Amino acid sequence: MSAARQRACRRGSSASEWRSPPADLITLRDVHKHFGGQALFEGACLQINGRDRYALVGPNGAGKSTLFKMLLGSLEPDSGEIQLKKGVSVGYLPQENAPASERTVLAEALCGHEDPDGRKTAEAKAVLMGLGFRLADFERPLSALSGGWAMRAAMARLLLEEPDLLLLDEPTNHLDIDSLLWLQDYLASYPGALFIISHDRSFIDHVCEAIVSVEGHMLKVTRGDYAAFLREREAAAERLRSEWRQQQVEISQMEDFIA
């Protein structure tokens, strides 16, 4: 039995209950975006398909969070097109901004389900425990939790909603090692697509299958783990250095010829 099938059985659901996401969830074409007078994206293109597992990397200020906001529709590109397939559901976990309410931890996790049955409630409890909550925590109000624990409750809600595409901004920030390992296992068999911002290289290698890097205001996809991305980046840098050295030789030869 496959890992995804095993996960579905542990959730108490059948394969028919999960609506297979369409092949092309979101497409970016020739996207340009400036922020505060700074160019973030110039002609960026990307397609996210139904089973993709992407990690988004780039230096601070390169536009990673801005890209997520454009995918969510809360920011518009200056030009270009961002096309969301009709009917596709997108879930977003921000890096901060924990939910503040008087709902209990369990009620928050189930907030996306209007009338949860016993099976869904049991699933919610299992997810919460995977994220480090104890049974005694289920009836605690969110207002009594620290920001980090409130973010864990928000993550539980998002995982239980099972959107076609999960956008996760630094999801491991507030996790201890046990809950981080649990989340790795859970996401590895998640039936939808993943797009994750993370500085945790080990987490990226366990969960993601390709790296999307912000380079030169563009988006470049490198298949493989983080080490493969670094090798490709170094090879590209070496090609540029080699081209520069060849240019210098040609310039020197031309100057000698003119002299």
Buried (B, 14 or more C-beta within 10 A) or exposed (E): EEEBEEBBEEBBBEEEEBEEBEEBBBBBBEBBBBEEEEEBBBBBBBBBBBBBBBBBBBEEEBBBBBBBBBBBEEBEBEEBEBEBBEEBBBBBBBBEEBBEEEBBBBBBBBBBBEEBEEEBBEBBBBBBBBBBBEEEBBEBEBEEBEEBBBBBBBBBBBBBBBBBBBBBBBBBEBBEEEBBBBBBEBBBBBBBBBBBBBEBBEBBBBBBBBBBBBBEBBBBBBEBBBEBBEEBBEEEEEEEEEEEEEEEEEEEEEEEEEE
